[in-house]
C-alpha cells in the first residue's frame, strides 16, 4: 500500500522546480467566485467559465476519490455552502 502511495506522489512531482503547475482545469480563472453561495446558477457559471472537462463540488466531510485528473475542477465548499477554494484534481 505504501509503495502505491509513494509511486502516485512521485508521478505528481514531475514539475520543474520553481515553475507552477499548469492550470488545465481553469481553477485560476475562478478566484472572483470564492465566497459566493454554491447554488445551481453559480455552479453552472463556474462550469462554463472554467472550461473544465469535469467538475466536482466537495462539501465539508464529504468522501471523494483520490484519483487525480488535471482536467477536473474541484470546488470546495465551507460549512455554509459557500465556495472556499478551487483546485485541479
C-alpha positions in Angstrom: 0.0 0.0 0.0 2.8 2.4 0.9 4.6 1.7 -2.3 1.5 2.7 -4.3 1.2 6.0 -2.4 4.8 6.8 -2.9 4.5 5.9 -6.7 1.5 8.2 -7.0 3.2 11.0 -5.3 6.3 10.6 -7.4 4.1 10.8 -10.6 2.6 14.0 -9.4 6.0 15.5 -8.6 7.2 15.8 -12.2 7.0 19.6 -12.1 10.2 21.5 -12.8 11.3 23.3 -9.6 10.2 26.9 -9.4 7.6 26.6 -12.1 3.9 26.5 -11.2 1.6 23.6 -12.1 -0.3 24.2 -15.3 -3.9 25.3 -14.8 -5.5 22.8 -17.1 -8.8 22.7 -15.2 -9.4 26.5 -15.2 -9.1 26.9 -11.4 -7.1 30.1 -11.8 -10.0 31.8 -13.6 -12.4 31.3 -10.7 -11.0 33.5 -7.8 -13.8 36.0 -8.2 -16.3 33.2 -7.3 -14.7 32.5 -3.9 -17.2 33.3 -1.1 -20.3 33.0 -3.3 -23.2 30.7 -2.4 -22.8 27.5 -4.4 -26.4 27.4 -5.9 -27.3 25.8 -9.2 -26.8 29.1 -11.2 -23.3 29.7 -9.7 -22.2 26.1 -10.3 -23.4 26.4 -13.9 -21.5 29.6 -14.4 -18.3 28.0 -12.9 -18.6 25.1 -15.3 -19.0 27.4 -18.3 -16.3 29.9 -17.4 -13.6 27.4 -16.2 -13.8 25.2 -19.4 -13.1 22.2 -17.2 -13.8 18.8 -18.8 -15.1 17.5 -15.4 -16.1 19.2 -12.2 -17.0 18.1 -8.7 -18.4 20.0 -5.7 -16.9 18.9 -2.4 -18.7 19.6 0.8 -17.0 19.5 4.3 -16.5 15.9 5.4 -17.6 14.5 2.1 -15.6 11.5 0.9 -14.0 11.8 -2.5 -12.0 9.5 -4.7 -8.2 10.0 -4.6 -7.7 9.6 -8.3 -6.1 12.6 -9.9 -7.3 14.2 -13.1 -5.7 17.5 -14.1 -8.7 18.4 -16.2 -11.2 18.1 -13.3 -12.1 21.2 -11.4 -12.7 20.7 -7.7 -14.9 23.2 -6.0 -14.6 23.1 -2.2 -17.3 24.5 0.0 -17.4 25.6 3.6 -20.0 24.6 6.2 -22.4 27.3 5.0 -22.4 26.2 1.3 -20.1 29.0 0.1 -17.2 28.4 -2.2 -14.0 28.1 -0.2 -11.4 27.2 -2.9 -10.8 25.8 -6.4 -8.2 23.3 -7.5 -7.4 20.9 -10.2 -7.5 17.2 -9.5 
